[in-house]
Amino acid sequence: MTTKIQSVHFDADKKLIQFIEEKVNKLTRFHSGIIHSDIVLKLENASDNANKIAEIKLHTNNGDLFAKKQDKSFEAAVDSAVEALRRQIDKNK
């Protein structure tokens, strides 16, 4: 599976990119038909601390799956989005 990560208005460090790739690649355990994934990381101008947004779109042989989560850190947002995608994969089986 190929993974494309885009960070909007900031540069993601290698540690964050590696973390995201590990988490998204674990989804192949639940669905073998994942072709590739597109991940967009954004910073929202908000007054609270939960201003990090992670959007993950999985392209599968059965169609596309999408999850968008917002949290205090990109790691937490990615964790939530991956969990939401795992639930979507289970429902689509």
Summary of the structure (lengths in Angstrom):
residues: 93
radius of gyration: 12.9
end to end distance: 19.3
largest distance: 40.6
contacts: 262
relative contact order: 0.21
helix: 38%
strand: 37%
